């Protein structure tokens, strides 16, 4: 999973454009929910190896809010072939996330 230290707005957009399957999550580390969600994302990353998983800590990188519509964290974005398939605020449990991916034909 790539994190903020490796990501800029420009290269996040590039990764979305270049990779057919991208799961992007904006979070704040100080939110307790993030600990649970990060474990789910790590598990998903191990199972869905054809996906690119990106996480951005908005506490450290407020510029992202200008480019991505995030009003609360965590907020997740699922992209297929550069197109936004899902935008959801809050924790997505693993079975629900797997179902979303399957229904999107990914």
DRENKE-536690 format. One record per residue: residue number from 1; x, y, z of N, C-alpha, C, CB in turn. Coordinates in steps of 0.05 Angstrom, whole numbers, always signed. Glycine has a CB too. Example, Ala and Ser with C-alpha at 12.3 -4.5 7.8 and 13.67 -1.06 7.14 Angstrom:
BEGIN
<1, <+264, -114, +156>, <+246, -90, +156>, <+264, -66, +156>, <+226, -89, +181>>
<2, <+257, -45, +142>, <+273, -21, +143>, <+258, +1, +157>, <+282, -12, +114>>
***
This chain:
BEGIN
<1, <+17, -23, +0>, <+0, +0, +0>, <+18, +25, +0>, <-20, +0, +25>>
<2, <+13, +42, -18>, <+29, +67, -20>, <+16, +88, -1>, <+31, +77, -49>>
<3, <+33, +103, +12>, <+23, +123, +31>, <+33, +150, +23>, <+32, +116, +59>>
<4, <+25, +170, +39>, <+29, +198, +33>, <+58, +204, +26>, <+21, +214, +56>>
<5, <+77, +192, +39>, <+105, +200, +35>, <+113, +195, +6>, <+123, +184, +53>>
<6, <+99, +178, -8>, <+105, +172, -36>, <+86, +185, -56>, <+105, +142, -40>>
<7, <+65, +198, -46>, <+44, +207, -63>, <+42, +238, -64>, <+17, +196, -54>>
<8, <+36, +247, -88>, <+29, +275, -93>, <+3, +275, -108>, <+52, +291, -109>>
<9, <-10, +298, -110>, <-35, +299, -125>, <-31, +290, -153>, <-46, +328, -125>>
<10, <-9, +299, -165>, <-3, +292, -193>, <+1, +262, -197>, <+22, +307, -202>>
<11, <+17, +249, -179>, <+21, +221, -184>, <-2, +204, -176>, <+46, +212, -170>>
<12, <-19, +213, -158>, <-44, +199, -152>, <-62, +199, -177>, <-60, +211, -128>>
<13, <-64, +222, -190>, <-80, +224, -215>, <-68, +206, -236>, <-81, +253, -225>>
<14, <-42, +205, -238>, <-28, +189, -257>, <-33, +159, -252>, <+2, +194, -257>>
<15, <-32, +151, -227>, <-37, +123, -220>, <-66, +115, -227>, <-31, +118, -191>>
<16, <-85, +133, -222>, <-113, +127, -229>, <-115, +124, -259>, <-131, +150, -219>>
<17, <-102, +141, -274>, <-103, +140, -303>, <-89, +115, -315>, <-91, +166, -315>>
<18, <-67, +108, -303>, <-50, +86, -314>, <-58, +58, -306>, <-22, +91, -307>>
<19, <-72, +56, -283>, <-79, +29, -273>, <-109, +24, -275>, <-70, +27, -243>>
<20, <-117, +0, -284>, <-145, -5, -288>, <-161, -8, -263>, <-148, -30, -304>>
<21, <-148, -14, -240>, <-162, -19, -215>, <-148, -4, -192>, <-165, -49, -209>>
<22, <-161, +16, -182>, <-148, +32, -161>, <-168, +36, -138>, <-139, +60, -172>>
<23, <-158, +32, -114>, <-174, +38, -90>, <-158, +59, -74>, <-179, +11, -72>>
<24, <-170, +82, -71>, <-158, +105, -58>, <-173, +112, -33>, <-157, +129, -78>>
<25, <-158, +115, -11>, <-171, +122, +15>, <-158, +147, +27>, <-169, +98, +35>>
<26, <-174, +166, +34>, <-165, +189, +49>, <-172, +185, +78>, <-178, +216, +38>>
<27, <-154, +190, +96>, <-158, +185, +125>, <-143, +206, +141>, <-148, +156, +132>>
<28, <-148, +205, +167>, <-132, +219, +187>, <-124, +199, +208>, <-148, +243, +200>>
<29, <-98, +198, +213>, <-88, +177, +232>, <-99, +179, +260>, <-58, +179, +233>>
<30, <-107, +203, +268>, <-118, +207, +295>, <-146, +196, +299>, <-117, +237, +301>>
<31, <-159, +188, +278>, <-186, +176, +280>, <-183, +147, +286>, <-203, +181, +254>>
<32, <-194, +138, +308>, <-192, +110, +317>, <-201, +90, +296>, <-207, +106, +342>>
<33, <-221, +97, +281>, <-232, +80, +260>, <-211, +72, +240>, <-255, +94, +246>>
<34, <-191, +90, +236>, <-171, +85, +216>, <-155, +59, +222>, <-152, +108, +214>>
<35, <-150, +53, +247>, <-134, +29, +253>, <-148, +4, +243>, <-130, +27, +284>>
<36, <-174, +2, +247>, <-190, -21, +237>, <-190, -21, +206>, <-218, -20, +248>>
<37, <-195, +2, +195>, <-197, +4, +166>, <-170, -3, +152>, <-207, +31, +157>>
<38, <-148, +6, +163>, <-122, +1, +151>, <-116, -29, +151>, <-100, +16, +166>>
<39, <-125, -44, +171>, <-122, -73, +171>, <-138, -86, +148>, <-131, -84, +198>>
<40, <-162, -76, +144>, <-179, -86, +122>, <-166, -81, +95>, <-207, -74, +123>>
<41, <-156, -57, +92>, <-143, -50, +67>, <-118, -67, +62>, <-135, -20, +67>>
<42, <-102, -72, +82>, <-79, -89, +79>, <-87, -117, +72>, <-62, -90, +106>>
<43, <-108, -128, +83>, <-118, -155, +76>, <-127, -155, +47>, <-141, -163, +95>>
<44, <-141, -134, +39>, <-151, -132, +11>, <-128, -131, -8>, <-170, -108, +8>>
<45, <-107, -116, -1>, <-84, -113, -18>, <-71, -140, -23>, <-64, -93, -6>>
<46, <-70, -157, -3>, <-58, -184, -5>, <-76, -202, -23>, <-55, -197, +22>>
<47, <-102, -198, -22>, <-120, -215, -38>, <-125, -205, -66>, <-146, -218, -23>>
<48, <-125, -179, -70>, <-131, -167, -96>, <-105, -155, -107>, <-153, -145, -93>>
<49, <-87, -172, -115>, <-61, -164, -124>, <-61, -148, -150>, <-43, -188, -127>>
<50, <-83, -149, -165>, <-84, -134, -190>, <-94, -105, -185>, <-103, -148, -209>>
<51, <-99, -98, -160>, <-107, -71, -153>, <-83, -54, -144>, <-129, -72, -131>>
<52, <-86, -28, -147>, <-67, -10, -135>, <-82, +3, -111>, <-57, +12, -155>>
<53, <-71, +0, -87>, <-83, +11, -63>, <-67, +36, -55>, <-84, -10, -40>>
<54, <-80, +58, -52>, <-67, +83, -44>, <-81, +95, -20>, <-68, +104, -68>>
<55, <-65, +105, -1>, <-76, +118, +23>, <-63, +146, +26>, <-73, +101, +48>>
<56, <-79, +165, +34>, <-69, +192, +38>, <-79, +202, +65>, <-78, +211, +15>>
<57, <-60, +211, +81>, <-66, +222, +108>, <-72, +252, +104>, <-43, +217, +128>>
<58, <-97, +259, +106>, <-105, +287, +102>, <-96, +306, +124>, <-135, +289, +99>>
<59, <-89, +295, +147>, <-78, +311, +168>, <-52, +324, +160>, <-75, +295, +194>>
<60, <-37, +310, +143>, <-11, +320, +134>, <-12, +333, +106>, <+8, +297, +133>>
<61, <-32, +328, +91>, <-33, +337, +63>, <-60, +348, +56>, <-26, +313, +45>>
<62, <-65, +373, +64>, <-91, +385, +59>, <-96, +393, +30>, <-93, +410, +76>>
<63, <-75, +395, +14>, <-78, +402, -14>, <-95, +382, -29>, <-51, +404, -27>>
<64, <-96, +358, -21>, <-112, +338, -35>, <-142, +345, -34>, <-108, +310, -22>>
<65, <-150, +359, -13>, <-179, +366, -11>, <-188, +384, -33>, <-184, +378, +16>>
<66, <-169, +398, -46>, <-176, +416, -68>, <-183, +400, -93>, <-153, +436, -74>>
<67, <-171, +377, -95>, <-174, +360, -119>, <-194, +337, -116>, <-148, +349, -127>>
<68, <-198, +328, -92>, <-215, +305, -87>, <-237, +314, -67>, <-199, +281, -76>>
<69, <-262, +308, -72>, <-284, +317, -55>, <-286, +301, -29>, <-311, +315, -69>>
<70, <-270, +309, -9>, <-270, +295, +17>, <-279, +314, +39>, <-241, +284, +23>>
<71, <-301, +308, +51>, <-312, +325, +73>, <-310, +311, +100>, <-341, +332, +67>>
<72, <-304, +285, +100>, <-302, +270, +124>, <-283, +246, +119>, <-330, +260, +135>>
<73, <-271, +236, +140>, <-252, +214, +136>, <-260, +191, +154>, <-224, +223, +142>>
<74, <-255, +166, +145>, <-243, +160, +120>, <-263, +162, +97>, <-232, +131, +121>>
<75, <-253, +169, +73>, <-269, +170, +49>, <-254, +153, +28>, <-274, +199, +38>>
<76, <-268, +134, +16>, <-256, +116, -3>, <-267, +121, -31>, <-263, +87, +5>>
<77, <-249, +117, -50>, <-255, +120, -79>, <-246, +95, -93>, <-241, +145, -91>>
<78, <-264, +84, -110>, <-257, +60, -126>, <-258, +69, -155>, <-276, +36, -120>>
<79, <-236, +64, -169>, <-234, +72, -197>, <-230, +47, -214>, <-211, +91, -202>>
<80, <-245, +46, -237>, <-242, +25, -257>, <-235, +38, -283>, <-267, +7, -259>>
<81, <-212, +32, -295>, <-204, +44, -320>, <-205, +74, -319>, <-221, +33, -343>>
<82, <-197, +86, -297>, <-197, +115, -294>, <-223, +128, -288>, <-187, +127, -319>>
<83, <-244, +112, -286>, <-271, +123, -280>, <-278, +117, -251>, <-292, +111, -299>>
<84, <-290, +137, -238>, <-298, +134, -211>, <-323, +116, -210>, <-305, +161, -198>>
<85, <-320, +94, -195>, <-342, +74, -192>, <-356, +78, -166>, <-331, +46, -194>>
<86, <-341, +86, -145>, <-352, +89, -118>, <-338, +111, -103>, <-350, +62, -103>>
<87, <-354, +126, -88>, <-343, +145, -68>, <-360, +140, -43>, <-345, +175, -78>>
<88, <-346, +132, -22>, <-361, +126, +3>, <-346, +136, +27>, <-366, +96, +5>>
<89, <-360, +149, +45>, <-349, +159, +70>, <-354, +139, +92>, <-360, +187, +77>>
<90, <-335, +135, +109>, <-337, +116, +131>, <-323, +90, +125>, <-366, +111, +138>>
<91, <-322, +73, +145>, <-310, +47, +143>, <-326, +29, +125>, <-306, +34, +171>>
<92, <-313, +16, +107>, <-326, -5, +90>, <-315, -31, +100>, <-320, -1, +59>>
<93, <-333, -48, +111>, <-325, -74, +121>, <-316, -91, +98>, <-348, -88, +137>>
<94, <-298, -110, +103>, <-286, -126, +82>, <-307, -141, +65>, <-268, -147, +95>>
<95, <-327, -154, +77>, <-347, -168, +59>, <-361, -148, +41>, <-367, -182, +76>>
<96, <-367, -124, +51>, <-381, -104, +34>, <-362, -95, +12>, <-390, -80, +51>>
<97, <-337, -90, +18>, <-318, -81, -2>, <-314, -103, -23>, <-291, -74, +11>>
<98, <-312, -128, -15>, <-310, -150, -34>, <-334, -151, -53>, <-306, -177, -20>>
<99, <-358, -147, -41>, <-382, -147, -57>, <-383, -124, -77>, <-407, -145, -38>>
<100, <-375, -100, -68>, <-374, -77, -86>, <-355, -83, -110>, <-364, -52, -71>>
<101, <-332, -94, -104>, <-312, -100, -125>, <-324, -121, -144>, <-286, -110, -113>>
<102, <-336, -141, -134>, <-348, -162, -151>, <-371, -151, -168>, <-359, -185, -133>>
<103, <-388, -135, -156>, <-410, -123, -171>, <-401, -104, -193>, <-430, -109, -153>>
<104, <-378, -92, -189>, <-366, -74, -209>, <-352, -89, -231>, <-347, -54, -196>>
<105, <-352, -115, -229>, <-338, -132, -249>, <-308, -129, -248>, <-348, -124, -276>>
<106, <-298, -126, -225>, <-269, -122, -222>, <-257, -146, -210>, <-263, -97, -205>>
***
